[in-house]
Amino acid sequence: MTRSLEHAVRKVKALPSGEQDAIAALILDELEDKRRWDRAFAVGGRALAKLASEARAEHRAKKTKPLDPDKL
């Protein structure tokens, strides 16, 4: 455990139990969010790689046009 986390845990231990539970819930929610994002990017990364490969193939086949932001 890092010094910073140890310091935070010491501070949390000094709080009333209700506040400790609230902080624990925040931490657990944050960890769950991180897990979901990691999983989404792992799956999405493969999909993005496939789309990028398809886009490069279309560009090499001259099936693309330059993008004009003013015409969007």
PyMOL Python script that loads the backbone (N, CA, C, O; Angstrom):
from pymol import cmd

cmd.read_pdbstr("""\
ATOM      1  N   MET A   1       0.849  -1.166   0.000  1.00  0.00           N
ATOM      2  CA  MET A   1       0.000   0.000   0.000  1.00  0.00           C
ATOM      3  C   MET A   1       0.900   1.236   0.000  1.00  0.00           C
ATOM      4  O   MET A   1       1.917   1.276   0.693  1.00  0.00           O
ATOM      5  N   THR A   2       0.516   2.233  -0.779  1.00  0.00           N
ATOM      6  CA  THR A   2       1.325   3.450  -0.851  1.00  0.00           C
ATOM      7  C   THR A   2       1.152   4.286   0.412  1.00  0.00           C
ATOM      8  O   THR A   2       0.194   4.114   1.166  1.00  0.00           O
ATOM      9  N   ARG A   3       2.096   5.189   0.624  1.00  0.00           N
ATOM     10  CA  ARG A   3       1.994   6.092   1.778  1.00  0.00           C
ATOM     11  C   ARG A   3       0.739   6.943   1.706  1.00  0.00           C
ATOM     12  O   ARG A   3       0.068   7.182   2.710  1.00  0.00           O
ATOM     13  N   SER A   4       0.442   7.390   0.505  1.00  0.00           N
ATOM     14  CA  SER A   4      -0.732   8.238   0.325  1.00  0.00           C
ATOM     15  C   SER A   4      -2.009   7.489   0.707  1.00  0.00           C
ATOM     16  O   SER A   4      -2.873   8.038   1.390  1.00  0.00           O
ATOM     17  N   LEU A   5      -2.123   6.255   0.272  1.00  0.00           N
ATOM     18  CA  LEU A   5      -3.311   5.470   0.609  1.00  0.00           C
ATOM     19  C   LEU A   5      -3.345   5.145   2.096  1.00  0.00           C
ATOM     20  O   LEU A   5      -4.409   5.184   2.713  1.00  0.00           O
ATOM     21  N   GLU A   6      -2.198   4.827   2.672  1.00  0.00           N
ATOM     22  CA  GLU A   6      -2.147   4.574   4.117  1.00  0.00           C
ATOM     23  C   GLU A   6      -2.606   5.809   4.889  1.00  0.00           C
ATOM     24  O   GLU A   6      -3.344   5.693   5.867  1.00  0.00           O
ATOM     25  N   HIS A   7      -2.173   6.977   4.455  1.00  0.00           N
ATOM     26  CA  HIS A   7      -2.576   8.234   5.100  1.00  0.00           C
ATOM     27  C   HIS A   7      -4.091   8.416   4.992  1.00  0.00           C
ATOM     28  O   HIS A   7      -4.746   8.783   5.968  1.00  0.00           O
ATOM     29  N   ALA A   8      -4.641   8.161   3.817  1.00  0.00           N
ATOM     30  CA  ALA A   8      -6.080   8.300   3.617  1.00  0.00           C
ATOM     31  C   ALA A   8      -6.844   7.330   4.505  1.00  0.00           C
ATOM     32  O   ALA A   8      -7.863   7.698   5.091  1.00  0.00           O
ATOM     33  N   VAL A   9      -6.366   6.099   4.609  1.00  0.00           N
ATOM     34  CA  VAL A   9      -7.039   5.093   5.436  1.00  0.00           C
ATOM     35  C   VAL A   9      -7.009   5.516   6.897  1.00  0.00           C
ATOM     36  O   VAL A   9      -8.004   5.360   7.606  1.00  0.00           O
ATOM     37  N   ARG A  10      -5.882   6.049   7.357  1.00  0.00           N
ATOM     38  CA  ARG A  10      -5.817   6.531   8.746  1.00  0.00           C
ATOM     39  C   ARG A  10      -6.847   7.627   8.986  1.00  0.00           C
ATOM     40  O   ARG A  10      -7.514   7.647  10.021  1.00  0.00           O
ATOM     41  N   LYS A  11      -6.973   8.536   8.025  1.00  0.00           N
ATOM     42  CA  LYS A  11      -7.944   9.629   8.161  1.00  0.00           C
ATOM     43  C   LYS A  11      -9.371   9.083   8.179  1.00  0.00           C
ATOM     44  O   LYS A  11     -10.202   9.531   8.969  1.00  0.00           O
ATOM     45  N   VAL A  12      -9.649   8.126   7.316  1.00  0.00           N
ATOM     46  CA  VAL A  12     -10.997   7.558   7.240  1.00  0.00           C
ATOM     47  C   VAL A  12     -11.324   6.794   8.516  1.00  0.00           C
ATOM     48  O   VAL A  12     -12.463   6.837   8.982  1.00  0.00           O
ATOM     49  N   LYS A  13     -10.350   6.097   9.087  1.00  0.00           N
ATOM     50  CA  LYS A  13     -10.579   5.346  10.320  1.00  0.00           C
ATOM     51  C   LYS A  13     -11.024   6.248  11.460  1.00  0.00           C
ATOM     52  O   LYS A  13     -11.717   5.802  12.374  1.00  0.00           O
ATOM     53  N   ALA A  14     -10.628   7.518  11.409  1.00  0.00           N
ATOM     54  CA  ALA A  14     -10.975   8.454  12.476  1.00  0.00           C
ATOM     55  C   ALA A  14     -12.403   9.001  12.336  1.00  0.00           C
ATOM     56  O   ALA A  14     -12.897   9.680  13.237  1.00  0.00           O
ATOM     57  N   LEU A  15     -13.052   8.711  11.229  1.00  0.00           N
ATOM     58  CA  LEU A  15     -14.399   9.222  10.991  1.00  0.00           C
ATOM     59  C   LEU A  15     -15.451   8.308  11.614  1.00  0.00           C
ATOM     60  O   LEU A  15     -15.180   7.140  11.893  1.00  0.00           O
ATOM     61  N   PRO A  16     -16.651   8.843  11.830  1.00  0.00           N
ATOM     62  CA  PRO A  16     -17.751   8.000  12.309  1.00  0.00           C
ATOM     63  C   PRO A  16     -18.068   6.908  11.282  1.00  0.00           C
ATOM     64  O   PRO A  16     -17.789   7.064  10.094  1.00  0.00           O
ATOM     65  N   SER A  17     -18.647   5.816  11.745  1.00  0.00           N
ATOM     66  CA  SER A  17     -18.871   4.656  10.881  1.00  0.00           C
ATOM     67  C   SER A  17     -19.729   4.979   9.657  1.00  0.00           C
ATOM     68  O   SER A  17     -19.488   4.437   8.578  1.00  0.00           O
ATOM     69  N   GLY A  18     -20.716   5.844   9.808  1.00  0.00           N
ATOM     70  CA  GLY A  18     -21.550   6.202   8.664  1.00  0.00           C
ATOM     71  C   GLY A  18     -20.751   6.878   7.557  1.00  0.00           C
ATOM     72  O   GLY A  18     -20.959   6.607   6.375  1.00  0.00           O
ATOM     73  N   GLU A  19     -19.838   7.757   7.950  1.00  0.00           N
ATOM     74  CA  GLU A  19     -18.985   8.423   6.965  1.00  0.00           C
ATOM     75  C   GLU A  19     -17.987   7.444   6.355  1.00  0.00           C
ATOM     76  O   GLU A  19     -17.674   7.527   5.167  1.00  0.00           O
ATOM     77  N   GLN A  20     -17.488   6.514   7.177  1.00  0.00           N
ATOM     78  CA  GLN A  20     -16.587   5.489   6.641  1.00  0.00           C
ATOM     79  C   GLN A  20     -17.310   4.659   5.576  1.00  0.00           C
ATOM     80  O   GLN A  20     -16.749   4.368   4.520  1.00  0.00           O
ATOM     81  N   ASP A  21     -18.558   4.281   5.864  1.00  0.00           N
ATOM     82  CA  ASP A  21     -19.327   3.501   4.890  1.00  0.00           C
ATOM     83  C   ASP A  21     -19.562   4.297   3.611  1.00  0.00           C
ATOM     84  O   ASP A  21     -19.498   3.736   2.517  1.00  0.00           O
ATOM     85  N   ALA A  22     -19.830   5.587   3.732  1.00  0.00           N
ATOM     86  CA  ALA A  22     -20.058   6.422   2.554  1.00  0.00           C
ATOM     87  C   ALA A  22     -18.792   6.506   1.697  1.00  0.00           C
ATOM     88  O   ALA A  22     -18.860   6.417   0.471  1.00  0.00           O
ATOM     89  N   ILE A  23     -17.661   6.673   2.336  1.00  0.00           N
ATOM     90  CA  ILE A  23     -16.393   6.737   1.596  1.00  0.00           C
ATOM     91  C   ILE A  23     -16.077   5.383   0.967  1.00  0.00           C
ATOM     92  O   ILE A  23     -15.597   5.315  -0.165  1.00  0.00           O
ATOM     93  N   ALA A  24     -16.345   4.313   1.700  1.00  0.00           N
ATOM     94  CA  ALA A  24     -16.124   2.974   1.153  1.00  0.00           C
ATOM     95  C   ALA A  24     -16.996   2.762  -0.088  1.00  0.00           C
ATOM     96  O   ALA A  24     -16.536   2.190  -1.076  1.00  0.00           O
ATOM     97  N   ALA A  25     -18.235   3.215  -0.041  1.00  0.00           N
ATOM     98  CA  ALA A  25     -19.136   3.072  -1.185  1.00  0.00           C
ATOM     99  C   ALA A  25     -18.600   3.860  -2.384  1.00  0.00           C
ATOM    100  O   ALA A  25     -18.651   3.378  -3.516  1.00  0.00           O
ATOM    101  N   LEU A  26     -18.090   5.060  -2.141  1.00  0.00           N
ATOM    102  CA  LEU A  26     -17.508   5.859  -3.229  1.00  0.00           C
ATOM    103  C   LEU A  26     -16.321   5.151  -3.866  1.00  0.00           C
ATOM    104  O   LEU A  26     -16.199   5.098  -5.090  1.00  0.00           O
ATOM    105  N   ILE A  27     -15.456   4.613  -3.030  1.00  0.00           N
ATOM    106  CA  ILE A  27     -14.265   3.915  -3.538  1.00  0.00           C
ATOM    107  C   ILE A  27     -14.671   2.682  -4.337  1.00  0.00           C
ATOM    108  O   ILE A  27     -14.158   2.448  -5.431  1.00  0.00           O
ATOM    109  N   LEU A  28     -15.588   1.902  -3.792  1.00  0.00           N
ATOM    110  CA  LEU A  28     -16.032   0.692  -4.491  1.00  0.00           C
ATOM    111  C   LEU A  28     -16.720   1.033  -5.815  1.00  0.00           C
ATOM    112  O   LEU A  28     -16.525   0.339  -6.813  1.00  0.00           O
ATOM    113  N   ASP A  29     -17.519   2.093  -5.825  1.00  0.00           N
ATOM    114  CA  ASP A  29     -18.161   2.526  -7.072  1.00  0.00           C
ATOM    115  C   ASP A  29     -17.110   2.939  -8.102  1.00  0.00           C
ATOM    116  O   ASP A  29     -17.218   2.599  -9.280  1.00  0.00           O
ATOM    117  N   GLU A  30     -16.106   3.665  -7.654  1.00  0.00           N
ATOM    118  CA  GLU A  30     -15.043   4.108  -8.561  1.00  0.00           C
ATOM    119  C   GLU A  30     -14.285   2.917  -9.144  1.00  0.00           C
ATOM    120  O   GLU A  30     -13.983   2.892 -10.337  1.00  0.00           O
ATOM    121  N   LEU A  31     -13.980   1.936  -8.305  1.00  0.00           N
ATOM    122  CA  LEU A  31     -13.287   0.738  -8.792  1.00  0.00           C
ATOM    123  C   LEU A  31     -14.140  -0.032  -9.800  1.00  0.00           C
ATOM    124  O   LEU A  31     -13.622  -0.557 -10.786  1.00  0.00           O
ATOM    125  N   GLU A  32     -15.443  -0.096  -9.548  1.00  0.00           N
ATOM    126  CA  GLU A  32     -16.343  -0.784 -10.477  1.00  0.00           C
ATOM    127  C   GLU A  32     -16.419  -0.024 -11.802  1.00  0.00           C
ATOM    128  O   GLU A  32     -16.418  -0.636 -12.870  1.00  0.00           O
ATOM    129  N   ASP A  33     -16.485   1.301 -11.735  1.00  0.00           N
ATOM    130  CA  ASP A  33     -16.478   2.111 -12.959  1.00  0.00           C
ATOM    131  C   ASP A  33     -15.212   1.866 -13.763  1.00  0.00           C
ATOM    132  O   ASP A  33     -15.261   1.722 -14.985  1.00  0.00           O
ATOM    133  N   LYS A  34     -14.085   1.819 -13.078  1.00  0.00           N
ATOM    134  CA  LYS A  34     -12.810   1.577 -13.767  1.00  0.00           C
ATOM    135  C   LYS A  34     -12.819   0.214 -14.438  1.00  0.00           C
ATOM    136  O   LYS A  34     -12.346   0.075 -15.566  1.00  0.00           O
ATOM    137  N   ARG A  35     -13.350  -0.789 -13.759  1.00  0.00           N
ATOM    138  CA  ARG A  35     -13.422  -2.137 -14.334  1.00  0.00           C
ATOM    139  C   ARG A  35     -14.295  -2.133 -15.588  1.00  0.00           C
ATOM    140  O   ARG A  35     -13.939  -2.735 -16.601  1.00  0.00           O
ATOM    141  N   ARG A  36     -15.444  -1.448 -15.514  1.00  0.00           N
ATOM    142  CA  ARG A  36     -16.335  -1.388 -16.682  1.00  0.00           C
ATOM    143  C   ARG A  36     -15.674  -0.657 -17.850  1.00  0.00           C
ATOM    144  O   ARG A  36     -15.776  -1.103 -18.992  1.00  0.00           O
ATOM    145  N   TRP A  37     -14.991   0.469 -17.574  1.00  0.00           N
ATOM    146  CA  TRP A  37     -14.298   1.201 -18.635  1.00  0.00           C
ATOM    147  C   TRP A  37     -13.199   0.340 -19.244  1.00  0.00           C
ATOM    148  O   TRP A  37     -13.054   0.287 -20.465  1.00  0.00           O
ATOM    149  N   ASP A  38     -12.428  -0.330 -18.401  1.00  0.00           N
ATOM    150  CA  ASP A  38     -11.350  -1.189 -18.913  1.00  0.00           C
ATOM    151  C   ASP A  38     -11.907  -2.270 -19.831  1.00  0.00           C
ATOM    152  O   ASP A  38     -11.341  -2.550 -20.888  1.00  0.00           O
ATOM    153  N   ARG A  39     -13.017  -2.875 -19.421  1.00  0.00           N
ATOM    154  CA  ARG A  39     -13.629  -3.923 -20.233  1.00  0.00           C
ATOM    155  C   ARG A  39     -14.177  -3.344 -21.542  1.00  0.00           C
ATOM    156  O   ARG A  39     -14.021  -3.949 -22.603  1.00  0.00           O
ATOM    157  N   ALA A  40     -14.815  -2.178 -21.466  1.00  0.00           N
ATOM    158  CA  ALA A  40     -15.376  -1.557 -22.672  1.00  0.00           C
ATOM    159  C   ALA A  40     -14.271  -1.191 -23.660  1.00  0.00           C
ATOM    160  O   ALA A  40     -14.429  -1.383 -24.865  1.00  0.00           O
ATOM    161  N   PHE A  41     -13.159  -0.667 -23.159  1.00  0.00           N
ATOM    162  CA  PHE A  41     -12.070  -0.302 -24.058  1.00  0.00           C
ATOM    163  C   PHE A  41     -11.383  -1.536 -24.637  1.00  0.00           C
ATOM    164  O   PHE A  41     -10.903  -1.505 -25.770  1.00  0.00           O
ATOM    165  N   ALA A  42     -11.335  -2.611 -23.872  1.00  0.00           N
ATOM    166  CA  ALA A  42     -10.724  -3.840 -24.394  1.00  0.00           C
ATOM    167  C   ALA A  42     -11.547  -4.361 -25.570  1.00  0.00           C
ATOM    168  O   ALA A  42     -10.994  -4.727 -26.607  1.00  0.00           O
ATOM    169  N   VAL A  43     -12.856  -4.394 -25.407  1.00  0.00           N
ATOM    170  CA  VAL A  43     -13.745  -4.855 -26.475  1.00  0.00           C
ATOM    171  C   VAL A  43     -13.795  -3.819 -27.582  1.00  0.00           C
ATOM    172  O   VAL A  43     -13.676  -4.154 -28.760  1.00  0.00           O
ATOM    173  N   GLY A  44     -13.971  -2.552 -27.203  1.00  0.00           N
ATOM    174  CA  GLY A  44     -14.058  -1.481 -28.187  1.00  0.00           C
ATOM    175  C   GLY A  44     -12.775  -1.300 -28.961  1.00  0.00           C
ATOM    176  O   GLY A  44     -12.807  -0.920 -30.132  1.00  0.00           O
ATOM    177  N   GLY A  45     -11.654  -1.564 -28.335  1.00  0.00           N
ATOM    178  CA  GLY A  45     -10.365  -1.423 -29.004  1.00  0.00           C
ATOM    179  C   GLY A  45     -10.243  -2.354 -30.189  1.00  0.00           C
ATOM    180  O   GLY A  45      -9.720  -1.975 -31.237  1.00  0.00           O
ATOM    181  N   ARG A  46     -10.722  -3.566 -30.023  1.00  0.00           N
ATOM    182  CA  ARG A  46     -10.699  -4.519 -31.141  1.00  0.00           C
ATOM    183  C   ARG A  46     -11.604  -4.041 -32.266  1.00  0.00           C
ATOM    184  O   ARG A  46     -11.245  -4.126 -33.440  1.00  0.00           O
ATOM    185  N   ALA A  47     -12.788  -3.536 -31.900  1.00  0.00           N
ATOM    186  CA  ALA A  47     -13.721  -3.047 -32.911  1.00  0.00           C
ATOM    187  C   ALA A  47     -13.137  -1.831 -33.629  1.00  0.00           C
ATOM    188  O   ALA A  47     -13.261  -1.708 -34.848  1.00  0.00           O
ATOM    189  N   LEU A  48     -12.499  -0.931 -32.872  1.00  0.00           N
ATOM    190  CA  LEU A  48     -11.890   0.246 -33.486  1.00  0.00           C
ATOM    191  C   LEU A  48     -10.741  -0.138 -34.409  1.00  0.00           C
ATOM    192  O   LEU A  48     -10.574   0.457 -35.473  1.00  0.00           O
ATOM    193  N   ALA A  49      -9.959  -1.116 -34.014  1.00  0.00           N
ATOM    194  CA  ALA A  49      -8.852  -1.573 -34.856  1.00  0.00           C
ATOM    195  C   ALA A  49      -9.387  -2.126 -36.172  1.00  0.00           C
ATOM    196  O   ALA A  49      -8.804  -1.891 -37.230  1.00  0.00           O
ATOM    197  N   LYS A  50     -10.496  -2.860 -36.107  1.00  0.00           N
ATOM    198  CA  LYS A  50     -11.104  -3.411 -37.319  1.00  0.00           C
ATOM    199  C   LYS A  50     -11.619  -2.286 -38.214  1.00  0.00           C
ATOM    200  O   LYS A  50     -11.408  -2.308 -39.426  1.00  0.00           O
ATOM    201  N   LEU A  51     -12.291  -1.307 -37.617  1.00  0.00           N
ATOM    202  CA  LEU A  51     -12.795  -0.177 -38.400  1.00  0.00           C
ATOM    203  C   LEU A  51     -11.647   0.607 -39.040  1.00  0.00           C
ATOM    204  O   LEU A  51     -11.748   1.025 -40.193  1.00  0.00           O
ATOM    205  N   ALA A  52     -10.569   0.804 -38.302  1.00  0.00           N
ATOM    206  CA  ALA A  52      -9.413   1.523 -38.846  1.00  0.00           C
ATOM    207  C   ALA A  52      -8.808   0.773 -40.010  1.00  0.00           C
ATOM    208  O   ALA A  52      -8.416   1.377 -41.009  1.00  0.00           O
ATOM    209  N   SER A  53      -8.729  -0.541 -39.890  1.00  0.00           N
ATOM    210  CA  SER A  53      -8.191  -1.358 -40.973  1.00  0.00           C
ATOM    211  C   SER A  53      -9.068  -1.239 -42.217  1.00  0.00           C
ATOM    212  O   SER A  53      -8.562  -1.122 -43.334  1.00  0.00           O
ATOM    213  N   GLU A  54     -10.386  -1.269 -42.017  1.00  0.00           N
ATOM    214  CA  GLU A  54     -11.299  -1.125 -43.142  1.00  0.00           C
ATOM    215  C   GLU A  54     -11.175   0.255 -43.783  1.00  0.00           C
ATOM    216  O   GLU A  54     -11.214   0.379 -45.008  1.00  0.00           O
ATOM    217  N   ALA A  55     -11.027   1.291 -42.955  1.00  0.00           N
ATOM    218  CA  ALA A  55     -10.897   2.655 -43.475  1.00  0.00           C
ATOM    219  C   ALA A  55      -9.610   2.798 -44.288  1.00  0.00           C
ATOM    220  O   ALA A  55      -9.610   3.432 -45.344  1.00  0.00           O
ATOM    221  N   ARG A  56      -8.521   2.214 -43.804  1.00  0.00           N
ATOM    222  CA  ARG A  56      -7.259   2.277 -44.562  1.00  0.00           C
ATOM    223  C   ARG A  56      -7.390   1.557 -45.902  1.00  0.00           C
ATOM    224  O   ARG A  56      -6.874   2.025 -46.917  1.00  0.00           O
ATOM    225  N   ALA A  57      -8.078   0.426 -45.901  1.00  0.00           N
ATOM    226  CA  ALA A  57      -8.271  -0.323 -47.150  1.00  0.00           C
ATOM    227  C   ALA A  57      -9.103   0.491 -48.137  1.00  0.00           C
ATOM    228  O   ALA A  57      -8.803   0.517 -49.330  1.00  0.00           O
ATOM    229  N   GLU A  58     -10.151   1.157 -47.640  1.00  0.00           N
ATOM    230  CA  GLU A  58     -10.961   2.004 -48.516  1.00  0.00           C
ATOM    231  C   GLU A  58     -10.134   3.160 -49.071  1.00  0.00           C
ATOM    232  O   GLU A  58     -10.267   3.523 -50.240  1.00  0.00           O
ATOM    233  N   HIS A  59      -9.284   3.731 -48.229  1.00  0.00           N
ATOM    234  CA  HIS A  59      -8.442   4.846 -48.679  1.00  0.00           C
ATOM    235  C   HIS A  59      -7.458   4.365 -49.748  1.00  0.00           C
ATOM    236  O   HIS A  59      -7.271   5.030 -50.767  1.00  0.00           O
ATOM    237  N   ARG A  60      -6.838   3.224 -49.518  1.00  0.00           N
ATOM    238  CA  ARG A  60      -5.906   2.681 -50.518  1.00  0.00           C
ATOM    239  C   ARG A  60      -6.622   2.371 -51.832  1.00  0.00           C
ATOM    240  O   ARG A  60      -6.029   2.481 -52.905  1.00  0.00           O
ATOM    241  N   ALA A  61      -7.895   1.983 -51.747  1.00  0.00           N
ATOM    242  CA  ALA A  61      -8.679   1.669 -52.943  1.00  0.00           C
ATOM    243  C   ALA A  61      -9.271   2.942 -53.569  1.00  0.00           C
ATOM    244  O   ALA A  61     -10.063   2.866 -54.508  1.00  0.00           O
ATOM    245  N   LYS A  62      -8.879   4.107 -53.040  1.00  0.00           N
ATOM    246  CA  LYS A  62      -9.331   5.410 -53.542  1.00  0.00           C
ATOM    247  C   LYS A  62     -10.863   5.560 -53.461  1.00  0.00           C
ATOM    248  O   LYS A  62     -11.486   6.164 -54.334  1.00  0.00           O
ATOM    249  N   LYS A  63     -11.446   5.002 -52.403  1.00  0.00           N
ATOM    250  CA  LYS A  63     -12.885   5.106 -52.193  1.00  0.00           C
ATOM    251  C   LYS A  63     -13.231   6.198 -51.176  1.00  0.00           C
ATOM    252  O   LYS A  63     -14.366   6.272 -50.706  1.00  0.00           O
ATOM    253  N   THR A  64     -12.266   7.034 -50.842  1.00  0.00           N
ATOM    254  CA  THR A  64     -12.492   8.085 -49.854  1.00  0.00           C
ATOM    255  C   THR A  64     -12.330   9.448 -50.497  1.00  0.00           C
ATOM    256  O   THR A  64     -11.732   9.574 -51.566  1.00  0.00           O
ATOM    257  N   LYS A  65     -12.876  10.487 -49.828  1.00  0.00           N
ATOM    258  CA  LYS A  65     -12.736  11.867 -50.294  1.00  0.00           C
ATOM    259  C   LYS A  65     -12.164  12.691 -49.147  1.00  0.00           C
ATOM    260  O   LYS A  65     -12.382  12.354 -47.983  1.00  0.00           O
ATOM    261  N   PRO A  66     -11.435  13.767 -49.455  1.00  0.00           N
ATOM    262  CA  PRO A  66     -10.949  14.639 -48.385  1.00  0.00           C
ATOM    263  C   PRO A  66     -12.141  15.242 -47.616  1.00  0.00           C
ATOM    264  O   PRO A  66     -13.188  15.535 -48.193  1.00  0.00           O
ATOM    265  N   LEU A  67     -11.953  15.409 -46.345  1.00  0.00           N
ATOM    266  CA  LEU A  67     -12.999  15.975 -45.509  1.00  0.00           C
ATOM    267  C   LEU A  67     -12.914  17.489 -45.528  1.00  0.00           C
ATOM    268  O   LEU A  67     -11.846  18.059 -45.305  1.00  0.00           O
ATOM    269  N   ASP A  68     -14.043  18.146 -45.797  1.00  0.00           N
ATOM    270  CA  ASP A  68     -14.123  19.598 -45.746  1.00  0.00           C
ATOM    271  C   ASP A  68     -14.983  19.959 -44.545  1.00  0.00           C
ATOM    272  O   ASP A  68     -16.204  19.820 -44.607  1.00  0.00           O
ATOM    273  N   PRO A  69     -14.374  20.422 -43.447  1.00  0.00           N
ATOM    274  CA  PRO A  69     -15.147  20.731 -42.229  1.00  0.00           C
ATOM    275  C   PRO A  69     -16.233  21.765 -42.472  1.00  0.00           C
ATOM    276  O   PRO A  69     -17.243  21.769 -41.769  1.00  0.00           O
ATOM    277  N   ASP A  70     -16.047  22.643 -43.454  1.00  0.00           N
ATOM    278  CA  ASP A  70     -17.046  23.668 -43.725  1.00  0.00           C
ATOM    279  C   ASP A  70     -18.323  23.087 -44.342  1.00  0.00           C
ATOM    280  O   ASP A  70     -19.369  23.736 -44.350  1.00  0.00           O
ATOM    281  N   LYS A  71     -18.224  21.875 -44.848  1.00  0.00           N
ATOM    282  CA  LYS A  71     -19.384  21.250 -45.470  1.00  0.00           C
ATOM    283  C   LYS A  71     -20.067  20.228 -44.564  1.00  0.00           C
ATOM    284  O   LYS A  71     -20.952  19.495 -45.007  1.00  0.00           O
ATOM    285  N   LEU A  72     -19.667  20.180 -43.326  1.00  0.00           N
ATOM    286  CA  LEU A  72     -20.287  19.222 -42.403  1.00  0.00           C
ATOM    287  C   LEU A  72     -21.640  19.702 -41.947  1.00  0.00           C
ATOM    288  O   LEU A  72     -22.306  19.022 -41.167  1.00  0.00           O
TER     289      LEU A  72
END
""", "prot")
cmd.dss("prot")
cmd.show_as("cartoon", "prot")
cmd.util.cbc("prot")
cmd.orient("prot")
